[in-house]
Amino acid sequence: MERVIKQLHGHSGSSIYLMENDKQKYILKQNNVASNIERLYALAAIVNVPQIYDVCDDTFKMEYIYGLD
């Protein structure tokens, strides 16, 4: 079962949530995500970025890396 731990805030115009299921914590981004995904894939060739787990329409799930919001 998935549940929202808390809503996070950024500057991308997306809705961002720290989520949890039975296995792990992860980030869920909704709305206005196409440019975010493009940037993450481009940066992945140069630096370590959070792993993208799933992309569906205007939503994606990615690895949560513990740290400051």
mmCIF file of the N, C-alpha and C atoms, coordinates in Angstrom:
data_MODEL
# 
_entry.id   MODEL 
# 
loop_
_atom_site.group_PDB 
_atom_site.id 
_atom_site.type_symbol 
_atom_site.label_atom_id 
_atom_site.label_alt_id 
_atom_site.label_comp_id 
_atom_site.label_asym_id 
_atom_site.label_entity_id 
_atom_site.label_seq_id 
_atom_site.pdbx_PDB_ins_code 
_atom_site.Cartn_x 
_atom_site.Cartn_y 
_atom_site.Cartn_z 
_atom_site.occupancy 
_atom_site.B_iso_or_equiv 
_atom_site.pdbx_formal_charge 
_atom_site.auth_seq_id 
_atom_site.auth_comp_id 
_atom_site.auth_asym_id 
_atom_site.auth_atom_id 
_atom_site.pdbx_PDB_model_num 
ATOM 1   N N  . MET A 1 1  ? 0.840  -1.187 0.000   1.00 0.00 ? 1  MET A N  1 
ATOM 2   C CA . MET A 1 1  ? 0.000  0.000  0.000   1.00 0.00 ? 1  MET A CA 1 
ATOM 3   C C  . MET A 1 1  ? 0.880  1.244  0.000   1.00 0.00 ? 1  MET A C  1 
ATOM 4   N N  . GLU A 1 2  ? 0.557  2.178  -0.871  1.00 0.00 ? 2  GLU A N  1 
ATOM 5   C CA . GLU A 1 2  ? 1.321  3.419  -0.961  1.00 0.00 ? 2  GLU A CA 1 
ATOM 6   C C  . GLU A 1 2  ? 0.697  4.479  -0.060  1.00 0.00 ? 2  GLU A C  1 
ATOM 7   N N  . ARG A 1 3  ? 1.572  5.298  0.530   1.00 0.00 ? 3  ARG A N  1 
ATOM 8   C CA . ARG A 1 3  ? 1.046  6.399  1.342   1.00 0.00 ? 3  ARG A CA 1 
ATOM 9   C C  . ARG A 1 3  ? 1.982  7.601  1.212   1.00 0.00 ? 3  ARG A C  1 
ATOM 10  N N  . VAL A 1 4  ? 1.396  8.784  1.330   1.00 0.00 ? 4  VAL A N  1 
ATOM 11  C CA . VAL A 1 4  ? 2.154  10.030 1.298   1.00 0.00 ? 4  VAL A CA 1 
ATOM 12  C C  . VAL A 1 4  ? 2.752  10.258 2.675   1.00 0.00 ? 4  VAL A C  1 
ATOM 13  N N  . ILE A 1 5  ? 4.063  10.465 2.728   1.00 0.00 ? 5  ILE A N  1 
ATOM 14  C CA . ILE A 1 5  ? 4.720  10.822 3.978   1.00 0.00 ? 5  ILE A CA 1 
ATOM 15  C C  . ILE A 1 5  ? 4.655  12.326 4.170   1.00 0.00 ? 5  ILE A C  1 
ATOM 16  N N  . LYS A 1 6  ? 4.994  13.072 3.105   1.00 0.00 ? 6  LYS A N  1 
ATOM 17  C CA . LYS A 1 6  ? 4.847  14.525 3.152   1.00 0.00 ? 6  LYS A CA 1 
ATOM 18  C C  . LYS A 1 6  ? 4.973  15.114 1.762   1.00 0.00 ? 6  LYS A C  1 
ATOM 19  N N  . GLN A 1 7  ? 4.419  16.295 1.583   1.00 0.00 ? 7  GLN A N  1 
ATOM 20  C CA . GLN A 1 7  ? 4.546  17.015 0.325   1.00 0.00 ? 7  GLN A CA 1 
ATOM 21  C C  . GLN A 1 7  ? 5.834  17.821 0.366   1.00 0.00 ? 7  GLN A C  1 
ATOM 22  N N  . LEU A 1 8  ? 6.573  17.779 -0.736  1.00 0.00 ? 8  LEU A N  1 
ATOM 23  C CA . LEU A 1 8  ? 7.801  18.544 -0.852  1.00 0.00 ? 8  LEU A CA 1 
ATOM 24  C C  . LEU A 1 8  ? 7.562  19.717 -1.795  1.00 0.00 ? 8  LEU A C  1 
ATOM 25  N N  . HIS A 1 9  ? 8.464  20.680 -1.794  1.00 0.00 ? 9  HIS A N  1 
ATOM 26  C CA . HIS A 1 9  ? 8.306  21.868 -2.627  1.00 0.00 ? 9  HIS A CA 1 
ATOM 27  C C  . HIS A 1 9  ? 9.574  22.087 -3.440  1.00 0.00 ? 9  HIS A C  1 
ATOM 28  N N  . GLY A 1 10 ? 9.388  22.419 -4.704  1.00 0.00 ? 10 GLY A N  1 
ATOM 29  C CA . GLY A 1 10 ? 10.517 22.686 -5.588  1.00 0.00 ? 10 GLY A CA 1 
ATOM 30  C C  . GLY A 1 10 ? 10.200 23.870 -6.470  1.00 0.00 ? 10 GLY A C  1 
ATOM 31  N N  . HIS A 1 11 ? 10.942 23.971 -7.563  1.00 0.00 ? 11 HIS A N  1 
ATOM 32  C CA . HIS A 1 11 ? 10.774 25.118 -8.465  1.00 0.00 ? 11 HIS A CA 1 
ATOM 33  C C  . HIS A 1 11 ? 10.403 24.693 -9.881  1.00 0.00 ? 11 HIS A C  1 
ATOM 34  N N  . SER A 1 12 ? 9.991  23.438 -10.061 1.00 0.00 ? 12 SER A N  1 
ATOM 35  C CA . SER A 1 12 ? 9.704  22.919 -11.395 1.00 0.00 ? 12 SER A CA 1 
ATOM 36  C C  . SER A 1 12 ? 8.256  23.095 -11.812 1.00 0.00 ? 12 SER A C  1 
ATOM 37  N N  . GLY A 1 13 ? 7.395  23.478 -10.884 1.00 0.00 ? 13 GLY A N  1 
ATOM 38  C CA . GLY A 1 13 ? 5.977  23.568 -11.196 1.00 0.00 ? 13 GLY A CA 1 
ATOM 39  C C  . GLY A 1 13 ? 5.258  22.237 -11.030 1.00 0.00 ? 13 GLY A C  1 
ATOM 40  N N  . SER A 1 14 ? 5.964  21.214 -10.589 1.00 0.00 ? 14 SER A N  1 
ATOM 41  C CA . SER A 1 14 ? 5.383  19.895 -10.368 1.00 0.00 ? 14 SER A CA 1 
ATOM 42  C C  . SER A 1 14 ? 4.894  19.770 -8.930  1.00 0.00 ? 14 SER A C  1 
ATOM 43  N N  . SER A 1 15 ? 3.944  18.850 -8.733  1.00 0.00 ? 15 SER A N  1 
ATOM 44  C CA . SER A 1 15 ? 3.566  18.449 -7.375  1.00 0.00 ? 15 SER A CA 1 
ATOM 45  C C  . SER A 1 15 ? 4.524  17.332 -6.988  1.00 0.00 ? 15 SER A C  1 
ATOM 46  N N  . ILE A 1 16 ? 5.160  17.446 -5.822  1.00 0.00 ? 16 ILE A N  1 
ATOM 47  C CA . ILE A 1 16 ? 6.203  16.510 -5.427  1.00 0.00 ? 16 ILE A CA 1 
ATOM 48  C C  . ILE A 1 16 ? 5.855  15.934 -4.055  1.00 0.00 ? 16 ILE A C  1 
ATOM 49  N N  . TYR A 1 17 ? 5.918  14.605 -3.955  1.00 0.00 ? 17 TYR A N  1 
ATOM 50  C CA . TYR A 1 17 ? 5.568  13.935 -2.707  1.00 0.00 ? 17 TYR A CA 1 
ATOM 51  C C  . TYR A 1 17 ? 6.632  12.911 -2.329  1.00 0.00 ? 17 TYR A C  1 
ATOM 52  N N  . LEU A 1 18 ? 6.939  12.835 -1.048  1.00 0.00 ? 18 LEU A N  1 
ATOM 53  C CA . LEU A 1 18 ? 7.738  11.740 -0.519  1.00 0.00 ? 18 LEU A CA 1 
ATOM 54  C C  . LEU A 1 18 ? 6.740  10.647 -0.178  1.00 0.00 ? 18 LEU A C  1 
ATOM 55  N N  . MET A 1 19 ? 6.889  9.489  -0.826  1.00 0.00 ? 19 MET A N  1 
ATOM 56  C CA . MET A 1 19 ? 5.946  8.385  -0.698  1.00 0.00 ? 19 MET A CA 1 
ATOM 57  C C  . MET A 1 19 ? 6.625  7.191  -0.036  1.00 0.00 ? 19 MET A C  1 
ATOM 58  N N  . GLU A 1 20 ? 5.803  6.267  0.423   1.00 0.00 ? 20 GLU A N  1 
ATOM 59  C CA . GLU A 1 20 ? 6.315  5.031  1.005   1.00 0.00 ? 20 GLU A CA 1 
ATOM 60  C C  . GLU A 1 20 ? 5.381  3.893  0.628   1.00 0.00 ? 20 GLU A C  1 
ATOM 61  N N  . ASN A 1 21 ? 5.960  2.740  0.301   1.00 0.00 ? 21 ASN A N  1 
ATOM 62  C CA . ASN A 1 21 ? 5.176  1.525  0.129   1.00 0.00 ? 21 ASN A CA 1 
ATOM 63  C C  . ASN A 1 21 ? 5.782  0.454  1.025   1.00 0.00 ? 21 ASN A C  1 
ATOM 64  N N  . ASP A 1 22 ? 5.412  -0.789 0.848   1.00 0.00 ? 22 ASP A N  1 
ATOM 65  C CA . ASP A 1 22 ? 5.906  -1.861 1.714   1.00 0.00 ? 22 ASP A CA 1 
ATOM 66  C C  . ASP A 1 22 ? 7.407  -2.084 1.588   1.00 0.00 ? 22 ASP A C  1 
ATOM 67  N N  . LYS A 1 23 ? 8.010  -1.651 0.479   1.00 0.00 ? 23 LYS A N  1 
ATOM 68  C CA . LYS A 1 23 ? 9.411  -1.938 0.208   1.00 0.00 ? 23 LYS A CA 1 
ATOM 69  C C  . LYS A 1 23 ? 10.355 -0.764 0.426   1.00 0.00 ? 23 LYS A C  1 
ATOM 70  N N  . GLN A 1 24 ? 9.909  0.454  0.140   1.00 0.00 ? 24 GLN A N  1 
ATOM 71  C CA . GLN A 1 24 ? 10.846 1.569  0.126   1.00 0.00 ? 24 GLN A CA 1 
ATOM 72  C C  . GLN A 1 24 ? 10.148 2.921  0.178   1.00 0.00 ? 24 GLN A C  1 
ATOM 73  N N  . LYS A 1 25 ? 10.958 3.956  0.342   1.00 0.00 ? 25 LYS A N  1 
ATOM 74  C CA . LYS A 1 25 ? 10.514 5.336  0.177   1.00 0.00 ? 25 LYS A CA 1 
ATOM 75  C C  . LYS A 1 25 ? 10.940 5.773  -1.213  1.00 0.00 ? 25 LYS A C  1 
ATOM 76  N N  . TYR A 1 26 ? 10.152 6.649  -1.837  1.00 0.00 ? 26 TYR A N  1 
ATOM 77  C CA . TYR A 1 26 ? 10.477 7.154  -3.168  1.00 0.00 ? 26 TYR A CA 1 
ATOM 78  C C  . TYR A 1 26 ? 9.811  8.516  -3.364  1.00 0.00 ? 26 TYR A C  1 
ATOM 79  N N  . ILE A 1 27 ? 10.206 9.196  -4.424  1.00 0.00 ? 27 ILE A N  1 
ATOM 80  C CA . ILE A 1 27 ? 9.636  10.496 -4.772  1.00 0.00 ? 27 ILE A CA 1 
ATOM 81  C C  . ILE A 1 27 ? 8.642  10.311 -5.914  1.00 0.00 ? 27 ILE A C  1 
ATOM 82  N N  . LEU A 1 28 ? 7.493  10.941 -5.791  1.00 0.00 ? 28 LEU A N  1 
ATOM 83  C CA . LEU A 1 28 ? 6.477  10.950 -6.838  1.00 0.00 ? 28 LEU A CA 1 
ATOM 84  C C  . LEU A 1 28 ? 6.337  12.386 -7.318  1.00 0.00 ? 28 LEU A C  1 
ATOM 85  N N  . LYS A 1 29 ? 6.565  12.586 -8.630  1.00 0.00 ? 29 LYS A N  1 
ATOM 86  C CA . LYS A 1 29 ? 6.367  13.925 -9.215  1.00 0.00 ? 29 LYS A CA 1 
ATOM 87  C C  . LYS A 1 29 ? 5.211  13.848 -10.193 1.00 0.00 ? 29 LYS A C  1 
ATOM 88  N N  . GLN A 1 30 ? 4.310  14.823 -10.096 1.00 0.00 ? 30 GLN A N  1 
ATOM 89  C CA . GLN A 1 30 ? 3.138  14.884 -10.961 1.00 0.00 ? 30 GLN A CA 1 
ATOM 90  C C  . GLN A 1 30 ? 3.045  16.253 -11.609 1.00 0.00 ? 30 GLN A C  1 
ATOM 91  N N  . ASN A 1 31 ? 2.583  16.262 -12.848 1.00 0.00 ? 31 ASN A N  1 
ATOM 92  C CA . ASN A 1 31 ? 2.328  17.491 -13.610 1.00 0.00 ? 31 ASN A CA 1 
ATOM 93  C C  . ASN A 1 31 ? 3.629  18.164 -14.041 1.00 0.00 ? 31 ASN A C  1 
ATOM 94  N N  . ASN A 1 32 ? 3.678  18.558 -15.302 1.00 0.00 ? 32 ASN A N  1 
ATOM 95  C CA . ASN A 1 32 ? 4.804  19.325 -15.826 1.00 0.00 ? 32 ASN A CA 1 
ATOM 96  C C  . ASN A 1 32 ? 6.139  18.582 -15.655 1.00 0.00 ? 32 ASN A C  1 
ATOM 97  N N  . VAL A 1 33 ? 6.160  17.269 -15.927 1.00 0.00 ? 33 VAL A N  1 
ATOM 98  C CA . VAL A 1 33 ? 7.358  16.484 -15.640 1.00 0.00 ? 33 VAL A CA 1 
ATOM 99  C C  . VAL A 1 33 ? 8.223  16.158 -16.862 1.00 0.00 ? 33 VAL A C  1 
ATOM 100 N N  . ALA A 1 34 ? 7.744  16.397 -18.070 1.00 0.00 ? 34 ALA A N  1 
ATOM 101 C CA . ALA A 1 34 ? 8.502  16.018 -19.267 1.00 0.00 ? 34 ALA A CA 1 
ATOM 102 C C  . ALA A 1 34 ? 9.901  16.637 -19.278 1.00 0.00 ? 34 ALA A C  1 
ATOM 103 N N  . SER A 1 35 ? 10.025 17.910 -18.971 1.00 0.00 ? 35 SER A N  1 
ATOM 104 C CA . SER A 1 35 ? 11.347 18.556 -18.984 1.00 0.00 ? 35 SER A CA 1 
ATOM 105 C C  . SER A 1 35 ? 12.218 18.045 -17.838 1.00 0.00 ? 35 SER A C  1 
ATOM 106 N N  . ASN A 1 36 ? 11.609 17.690 -16.705 1.00 0.00 ? 36 ASN A N  1 
ATOM 107 C CA . ASN A 1 36 ? 12.366 17.116 -15.587 1.00 0.00 ? 36 ASN A CA 1 
ATOM 108 C C  . ASN A 1 36 ? 13.007 15.793 -15.991 1.00 0.00 ? 36 ASN A C  1 
ATOM 109 N N  . ILE A 1 37 ? 12.245 14.957 -16.658 1.00 0.00 ? 37 ILE A N  1 
ATOM 110 C CA . ILE A 1 37 ? 12.746 13.650 -17.088 1.00 0.00 ? 37 ILE A CA 1 
ATOM 111 C C  . ILE A 1 37 ? 13.874 13.825 -18.098 1.00 0.00 ? 37 ILE A C  1 
ATOM 112 N N  . GLU A 1 38 ? 13.695 14.720 -19.063 1.00 0.00 ? 38 GLU A N  1 
ATOM 113 C CA . GLU A 1 38 ? 14.746 14.985 -20.063 1.00 0.00 ? 38 GLU A CA 1 
ATOM 114 C C  . GLU A 1 38 ? 16.047 15.404 -19.385 1.00 0.00 ? 38 GLU A C  1 
ATOM 115 N N  . ARG A 1 39 ? 15.962 16.316 -18.433 1.00 0.00 ? 39 ARG A N  1 
ATOM 116 C CA . ARG A 1 39 ? 17.160 16.792 -17.725 1.00 0.00 ? 39 ARG A CA 1 
ATOM 117 C C  . ARG A 1 39 ? 17.829 15.678 -16.930 1.00 0.00 ? 39 ARG A C  1 
ATOM 118 N N  . LEU A 1 40 ? 17.042 14.856 -16.253 1.00 0.00 ? 40 LEU A N  1 
ATOM 119 C CA . LEU A 1 40 ? 17.615 13.760 -15.474 1.00 0.00 ? 40 LEU A CA 1 
ATOM 120 C C  . LEU A 1 40 ? 18.354 12.769 -16.369 1.00 0.00 ? 40 LEU A C  1 
ATOM 121 N N  . TYR A 1 41 ? 17.759 12.415 -17.505 1.00 0.00 ? 41 TYR A N  1 
ATOM 122 C CA . TYR A 1 41 ? 18.430 11.498 -18.428 1.00 0.00 ? 41 TYR A CA 1 
ATOM 123 C C  . TYR A 1 41 ? 19.711 12.114 -18.985 1.00 0.00 ? 41 TYR A C  1 
ATOM 124 N N  . ALA A 1 42 ? 19.699 13.397 -19.305 1.00 0.00 ? 42 ALA A N  1 
ATOM 125 C CA . ALA A 1 42 ? 20.898 14.065 -19.823 1.00 0.00 ? 42 ALA A CA 1 
ATOM 126 C C  . ALA A 1 42 ? 21.989 14.136 -18.755 1.00 0.00 ? 42 ALA A C  1 
ATOM 127 N N  . LEU A 1 43 ? 21.618 14.479 -17.542 1.00 0.00 ? 43 LEU A N  1 
ATOM 128 C CA . LEU A 1 43 ? 22.600 14.563 -16.454 1.00 0.00 ? 43 LEU A CA 1 
ATOM 129 C C  . LEU A 1 43 ? 23.177 13.204 -16.079 1.00 0.00 ? 43 LEU A C  1 
ATOM 130 N N  . ALA A 1 44 ? 22.401 12.137 -16.258 1.00 0.00 ? 44 ALA A N  1 
ATOM 131 C CA . ALA A 1 44 ? 22.848 10.798 -15.882 1.00 0.00 ? 44 ALA A CA 1 
ATOM 132 C C  . ALA A 1 44 ? 24.100 10.373 -16.646 1.00 0.00 ? 44 ALA A C  1 
ATOM 133 N N  . ALA A 1 45 ? 24.334 10.956 -17.797 1.00 0.00 ? 45 ALA A N  1 
ATOM 134 C CA . ALA A 1 45 ? 25.529 10.639 -18.571 1.00 0.00 ? 45 ALA A CA 1 
ATOM 135 C C  . ALA A 1 45 ? 26.773 11.295 -17.973 1.00 0.00 ? 45 ALA A C  1 
ATOM 136 N N  . ILE A 1 46 ? 26.573 12.275 -17.083 1.00 0.00 ? 46 ILE A N  1 
ATOM 137 C CA . ILE A 1 46 ? 27.694 13.058 -16.549 1.00 0.00 ? 46 ILE A CA 1 
ATOM 138 C C  . ILE A 1 46 ? 27.889 12.839 -15.047 1.00 0.00 ? 46 ILE A C  1 
ATOM 139 N N  . VAL A 1 47 ? 26.799 12.814 -14.299 1.00 0.00 ? 47 VAL A N  1 
ATOM 140 C CA . VAL A 1 47 ? 26.861 12.708 -12.831 1.00 0.00 ? 47 VAL A CA 1 
ATOM 141 C C  . VAL A 1 47 ? 25.846 11.675 -12.341 1.00 0.00 ? 47 VAL A C  1 
ATOM 142 N N  . ASN A 1 48 ? 25.961 11.295 -11.084 1.00 0.00 ? 48 ASN A N  1 
ATOM 143 C CA . ASN A 1 48 ? 24.971 10.401 -10.481 1.00 0.00 ? 48 ASN A CA 1 
ATOM 144 C C  . ASN A 1 48 ? 23.696 11.179 -10.197 1.00 0.00 ? 48 ASN A C  1 
ATOM 145 N N  . VAL A 1 49 ? 22.584 10.632 -10.616 1.00 0.00 ? 49 VAL A N  1 
ATOM 146 C CA . VAL A 1 49 ? 21.267 11.229 -10.374 1.00 0.00 ? 49 VAL A CA 1 
ATOM 147 C C  . VAL A 1 49 ? 20.357 10.155 -9.780  1.00 0.00 ? 49 VAL A C  1 
ATOM 148 N N  . PRO A 1 50 ? 19.260 10.552 -9.154  1.00 0.00 ? 50 PRO A N  1 
ATOM 149 C CA . PRO A 1 50 ? 18.328 9.545  -8.646  1.00 0.00 ? 50 PRO A CA 1 
ATOM 150 C C  . PRO A 1 50 ? 17.814 8.652  -9.776  1.00 0.00 ? 50 PRO A C  1 
ATOM 151 N N  . GLN A 1 51 ? 17.677 7.376  -9.488  1.00 0.00 ? 51 GLN A N  1 
ATOM 152 C CA . GLN A 1 51 ? 17.175 6.419  -10.469 1.00 0.00 ? 51 GLN A CA 1 
ATOM 153 C C  . GLN A 1 51 ? 15.688 6.646  -10.704 1.00 0.00 ? 51 GLN A C  1 
ATOM 154 N N  . ILE A 1 52 ? 15.260 6.633  -11.951 1.00 0.00 ? 52 ILE A N  1 
ATOM 155 C CA . ILE A 1 52 ? 13.843 6.748  -12.282 1.00 0.00 ? 52 ILE A CA 1 
ATOM 156 C C  . ILE A 1 52 ? 13.266 5.344  -12.301 1.00 0.00 ? 52 ILE A C  1 
ATOM 157 N N  . TYR A 1 53 ? 12.234 5.104  -11.494 1.00 0.00 ? 53 TYR A N  1 
ATOM 158 C CA . TYR A 1 53 ? 11.620 3.787  -11.387 1.00 0.00 ? 53 TYR A CA 1 
ATOM 159 C C  . TYR A 1 53 ? 10.503 3.565  -12.390 1.00 0.00 ? 53 TYR A C  1 
ATOM 160 N N  . ASP A 1 54 ? 9.694  4.596  -12.632 1.00 0.00 ? 54 ASP A N  1 
ATOM 161 C CA . ASP A 1 54 ? 8.509  4.413  -13.465 1.00 0.00 ? 54 ASP A CA 1 
ATOM 162 C C  . ASP A 1 54 ? 8.084  5.759  -14.041 1.00 0.00 ? 54 ASP A C  1 
ATOM 163 N N  . VAL A 1 55 ? 7.696  5.753  -15.306 1.00 0.00 ? 55 VAL A N  1 
ATOM 164 C CA . VAL A 1 55 ? 7.168  6.955  -15.964 1.00 0.00 ? 55 VAL A CA 1 
ATOM 165 C C  . VAL A 1 55 ? 5.815  6.589  -16.555 1.00 0.00 ? 55 VAL A C  1 
ATOM 166 N N  . CYS A 1 56 ? 4.796  7.381  -16.243 1.00 0.00 ? 56 CYS A N  1 
ATOM 167 C CA . CYS A 1 56 ? 3.455  7.127  -16.762 1.00 0.00 ? 56 CYS A CA 1 
ATOM 168 C C  . CYS A 1 56 ? 2.760  8.465  -17.004 1.00 0.00 ? 56 CYS A C  1 
ATOM 169 N N  . ASP A 1 57 ? 2.482  8.757  -18.270 1.00 0.00 ? 57 ASP A N  1 
ATOM 170 C CA . ASP A 1 57 ? 1.833  10.011 -18.645 1.00 0.00 ? 57 ASP A CA 1 
ATOM 171 C C  . ASP A 1 57 ? 2.580  11.210 -18.055 1.00 0.00 ? 57 ASP A C  1 
ATOM 172 N N  . ASP A 1 58 ? 1.943  11.951 -17.178 1.00 0.00 ? 58 ASP A N  1 
ATOM 173 C CA . ASP A 1 58 ? 2.544  13.163 -16.613 1.00 0.00 ? 58 ASP A CA 1 
ATOM 174 C C  . ASP A 1 58 ? 2.950  12.949 -15.155 1.00 0.00 ? 58 ASP A C  1 
ATOM 175 N N  . THR A 1 59 ? 3.429  11.728 -14.848 1.00 0.00 ? 59 THR A N  1 
ATOM 176 C CA . THR A 1 59 ? 3.833  11.355 -13.495 1.00 0.00 ? 59 THR A CA 1 
ATOM 177 C C  . THR A 1 59 ? 5.066  10.460 -13.572 1.00 0.00 ? 59 THR A C  1 
ATOM 178 N N  . PHE A 1 60 ? 5.979  10.613 -12.641 1.00 0.00 ? 60 PHE A N  1 
ATOM 179 C CA . PHE A 1 60 ? 7.044  9.625  -12.537 1.00 0.00 ? 60 PHE A CA 1 
ATOM 180 C C  . PHE A 1 60 ? 7.471  9.414  -11.100 1.00 0.00 ? 60 PHE A C  1 
ATOM 181 N N  . LYS A 1 61 ? 8.015  8.211  -10.865 1.00 0.00 ? 61 LYS A N  1 
ATOM 182 C CA . LYS A 1 61 ? 8.526  7.828  -9.556  1.00 0.00 ? 61 LYS A CA 1 
ATOM 183 C C  . LYS A 1 61 ? 10.033 7.711  -9.666  1.00 0.00 ? 61 LYS A C  1 
ATOM 184 N N  . MET A 1 62 ? 10.737 8.236  -8.667  1.00 0.00 ? 62 MET A N  1 
ATOM 185 C CA . MET A 1 62 ? 12.192 8.147  -8.690  1.00 0.00 ? 62 MET A CA 1 
ATOM 186 C C  . MET A 1 62 ? 12.742 7.871  -7.303  1.00 0.00 ? 62 MET A C  1 
ATOM 187 N N  . GLU A 1 63 ? 13.984 7.471  -7.288  1.00 0.00 ? 63 GLU A N  1 
ATOM 188 C CA . GLU A 1 63 ? 14.679 7.124  -6.063  1.00 0.00 ? 63 GLU A CA 1 
ATOM 189 C C  . GLU A 1 63 ? 14.665 8.286  -5.081  1.00 0.00 ? 63 GLU A C  1 
ATOM 190 N N  . TYR A 1 64 ? 14.464 7.951  -3.823  1.00 0.00 ? 64 TYR A N  1 
ATOM 191 C CA . TYR A 1 64 ? 14.560 8.937  -2.743  1.00 0.00 ? 64 TYR A CA 1 
ATOM 192 C C  . TYR A 1 64 ? 15.951 8.822  -2.137  1.00 0.00 ? 64 TYR A C  1 
ATOM 193 N N  . ILE A 1 65 ? 16.662 9.931  -2.089  1.00 0.00 ? 65 ILE A N  1 
ATOM 194 C CA . ILE A 1 65 ? 17.979 9.988  -1.466  1.00 0.00 ? 65 ILE A CA 1 
ATOM 195 C C  . ILE A 1 65 ? 17.835 10.832 -0.212  1.00 0.00 ? 65 ILE A C  1 
ATOM 196 N N  . TYR A 1 66 ? 18.070 10.210 0.929   1.00 0.00 ? 66 TYR A N  1 
ATOM 197 C CA . TYR A 1 66 ? 17.876 10.883 2.206   1.00 0.00 ? 66 TYR A CA 1 
ATOM 198 C C  . TYR A 1 66 ? 18.789 12.103 2.315   1.00 0.00 ? 66 TYR A C  1 
ATOM 199 N N  . GLY A 1 67 ? 18.238 13.204 2.765   1.00 0.00 ? 67 GLY A N  1 
ATOM 200 C CA . GLY A 1 67 ? 18.993 14.429 2.976   1.00 0.00 ? 67 GLY A CA 1 
ATOM 201 C C  . GLY A 1 67 ? 18.041 15.551 3.338   1.00 0.00 ? 67 GLY A C  1 
ATOM 202 N N  . LEU A 1 68 ? 18.519 16.761 3.220   1.00 0.00 ? 68 LEU A N  1 
ATOM 203 C CA . LEU A 1 68 ? 17.683 17.928 3.506   1.00 0.00 ? 68 LEU A CA 1 
ATOM 204 C C  . LEU A 1 68 ? 16.724 18.157 2.352   1.00 0.00 ? 68 LEU A C  1 
ATOM 205 N N  . ASP A 1 69 ? 15.536 18.663 2.659   1.00 0.00 ? 69 ASP A N  1 
ATOM 206 C CA . ASP A 1 69 ? 14.563 19.004 1.605   1.00 0.00 ? 69 ASP A CA 1 
ATOM 207 C C  . ASP A 1 69 ? 15.118 20.116 0.756   1.00 0.00 ? 69 ASP A C  1 
# 
